[in-house]
Amino acid sequence: MPSMRRAPASLSETVARELEGMVKSGVLRTGDRLPSVRSFARQRGVSVSTVLLAYERLERLGCVDVRHKSGHFVAAPPQAPAPKRTRPKVSSAVSTLVKRLRHPSMVQLGGASVAPSLLPLRALNRTLSSLAREVSGLGARYENPRGLRTLRQQLVRRALSLGVTLDEDELIITTGATEALSLCLSTLARSSDAVAVESPAYFGWLQALEHLGIAAVEVPKSARHGLDLTALARVLEAGKVRALLCSPTVCNPLGSVMPEAQRAALAALLAKHHVPLIEDDALADTGWRGRRPKPVKAWDADVLWVGSVSKALALGYRVGWVAAGRHVAAVETGRLALSLAAATPMQAAVAEFLSSGAYERHLRKLGPSLEAQVCRYRAAVVKAFPAGTVVGEPAGGLLLWVELPEGVDAVRVCDAAAAAGISVAPGTLFGAAFRRCLRIGCGAPFDARVGAAIETLGRLAVDPKTRAP
């Protein structure tokens, strides 16, 4: 579907977005009465039912209050919640999901990986094979614990194009982003400490915190703009966290992208409270279009900036990294204790792929392909799921976040889906508060089998057996 850049929004969605934009720009303020349904329908030349759907959508999003016999009014912004310290307990549920993802006969909607058909694996593997023939002794010894110098040099050059100035000696190559994140967390916090995390949070973060015995303080984030800085300020003022872990660019599971102005404000807020940031950019290369925003690292050299080629290039190569700023020596100490060094041949192949320009050429094709896929999945979910479902509108990546209607238990939906041969991730993996949510992976091209699986999920969401107990 090369011509499909974006599935067309419904008319009610378009009206809702217009009104939401008026609220955000200050044209409509808290407490203002919205036009009556009939008058707004006449103004816009649309049906009354279209305006009703738009107003209902804004009500679900918390933007609009309905007052009996008075009409629709702009709602007050929600108050940032008080800091909430929890101990993540997701490992058992993650193990269950991983088993389902490895089941060969299941329709795989539970993962966050790009289909091999969209990746340049043959070219990358040819590069690896060529290097193995040409470079005598490749992989015969442990590499520098900070990683292959040629790869670190390529990452420095790439960072410069993103507005970040790095020193190659602050880079440590890791076995994927997961190892980098664990090293950062163990460097900055101990088992008696707490770390602030955006919520919903990628379950890999929660699993790492659980493994290390570190508590999480959840900070809400918006699907449109990312981390709620007002809520974060309250958490930081309480003085009980050792670091913040967040993903400003294409976060998992929402797919949101934080505006650059908000990134600068985030860096200033953290600097004010002397709290370090672990910035997870593992999905950033799966962005869709336009200029990629500067990482928060561009505003603060001491941000621990984590990246990887796993999602956009090759999961199995397990090449990740962290630019750790002033924390690099401590991260390296942890690295030596954990695994000494990353695999040299894979580092060499990725370095060559970056150097040749092949990776950037690949990303220019990958973004539009993922956008078309996610839009196709989203349209199918909107059509198949029951009224009252809220379907996310990601700004990048390969994931859809779906909030089911009141009273539906997403864990039961996922278990029933597994029995029907479909893997999907329950929202409770991303935080205990998300029992009505699902994360749907859109990494595989949409086909009849995927479409049938989404229709099955929609039916399960109205099955009496999936109601909350």
C-alpha positions, 0 to 999 in steps of 0.5 A, a space after each residue: 500500500 505505498 500510496 496509503 500514508 495515513 488512514 482518513 480520520 472519521 468526520 467526528 474525529 476531525 471535529 474533535 481534534 479541531 475543538 481540542 486544538 481550540 482548547 490547547 491554543 486558549 481560544 476556548 478556556 476552562 469553563 467556556 460553554 461549547 456551542 450546542 450540538 445543533 448550532 455547531 452542526 449547522 456551523 460546520 455543515 455536518 450532522 448532529 450525530 457527528 457532533 455528538 460523537 465528537 463531544 463524546 470523544 472529548 468527554 472520554 479524553 477528559 477535555 469536556 464536562 457535560 452538565 445536565 440541562 446546561 450543555 457541554 463545557 471545557 473541563 478543567 485540566 486534571 490535577 497532577 496526582 500525588 507521587 505514588 511509589 510501587 514495586 513492579 511485579 510484571 515478570 510472571 506476566 512477561 514470561 507468559 507473553 514471551 511464551 505466546 510470542 514464540 508460539 509458531 501458530 499464533 497470530 502475533 499482535 503482542 510483540 513490538 518487532 518489525 516484520 523481517 520483510 521490512 528490514 534489510 537483513 540480507 544486506 546486513 548479513 552480507 556485510 557481516 559475512 564479508 567482514 568475517 572473510 576479510 578481517 583476520 581474527 574478527 571476534 577472536 578476543 574481547 573488545 574494549 569494554 566500551 565497544 568497537 571504536 569504529 562503531 562508537 565513531 559512527 554513533 558520534 557522527 550520527 548523534 551530531 546530525 541529531 543535534 547532540 555532541 558526543 565524545 566517543 569515550 562516553 559511549 558504551 556498546 551493550 547487548 541491546 538497549 535492555 542491558 544498557 537500561 539495566 546498567 544505568 538503573 543499577 548505576 544510579 539507584 539501589 534496592 532501597 531507592 525509587 526511580 520515576 517512570 513515565 506511565 504507562 511504562 514499557 514493561 521491560 523497564 518495570 521488569 528491570 526495576 523488579 529484578 533490581 528491587 528498585 521501586 517505581 514512582 509513576 508519572 502520567 503521560 499524554 498520548 499527544 505530548 508525552 510526560 506530564 511535567 506538572 506531575 513530574 514537578 510534584 514528584 521531584 519536589 517530594 525529593 524521593 527519586 534517584 532518576 527519571 526513566 522516560 522515552 520522549 521519542 516514540 514511547 512504548 506503548 503510546 507512540 507519542 513524541 514530546 515536542 522540543 519545547 517540552 524537552 527543553 523544559 524537562 531538561 531544565 526541571 531535572 537540572 533544577 532538582 539535580 535528578 539524572 535522566 535515563 532517556 530511552 530512544 530504542 524506538 526513535 528510529 521507527 519514527 514516521 516523518 519529518 525532522 526527528 526531534 532533538 533528544 533531551 541529551 542535546 540540552 544536558 550532556 549528562 543525560 544517560 542516552 540509550 539507543 539500539 538498532 534492534 527495532 529498526 534494523 535487526 533484533 537478533 544482532 543485539 547491538 545497543 549503547 548508552 552515552 552516559 556522560 559523567 556516569 560513564 566510568 560507573 556504567 563501565 564498572 557495572 558492564 565489566 561485572 556483568 558481561 565484559 564486552 559486546 559481541 565484536 562481529 555484530 558491532 563491526 557489521 553495524 558500524 559498516 552499515 552505518 558508515 555506508 549510508 545504508 541505514 539512513 536509506 533504509 529508515 527513509 523507507 521504513 517510516 512511511 511503511 510503518 505509518 501505513 501499517 499502523 493506520 491500517 491496523 487502527 482502522 480495523 480496530 476502530 471498525 471491529 471494537 465495541 462502542 466506548 473503545 478509545 484507540 490511540 493515535 500514535 505519532 510514530 512506531 509500530 504500536 497501538 494502545 487501546 482502552 476498552 469500554 468500562 467493565 471490560 477486563 483486558 487480561 481476560 480478553 488476552 487470555 481468551 485471545 490466546 486460547 483462540 490463537 492470538 497473542 496480544 499484550 495486556 495493559 497491566 504489563 505497563 502499569 497496574 492501573 491499565 487493566 482495561 487496556 491492550 497494546 497491539 503490535 503492528 509490525 507485520 504487514 496487514 493481511 486477511 489473517 491479521 484482519 480476522 484476528 482483530 475482528 476476533 479481539 473485537 468480539 471478545 471485548 463484548 463477550 460476557 466472560 471478559 467482563 471485570 469480576 
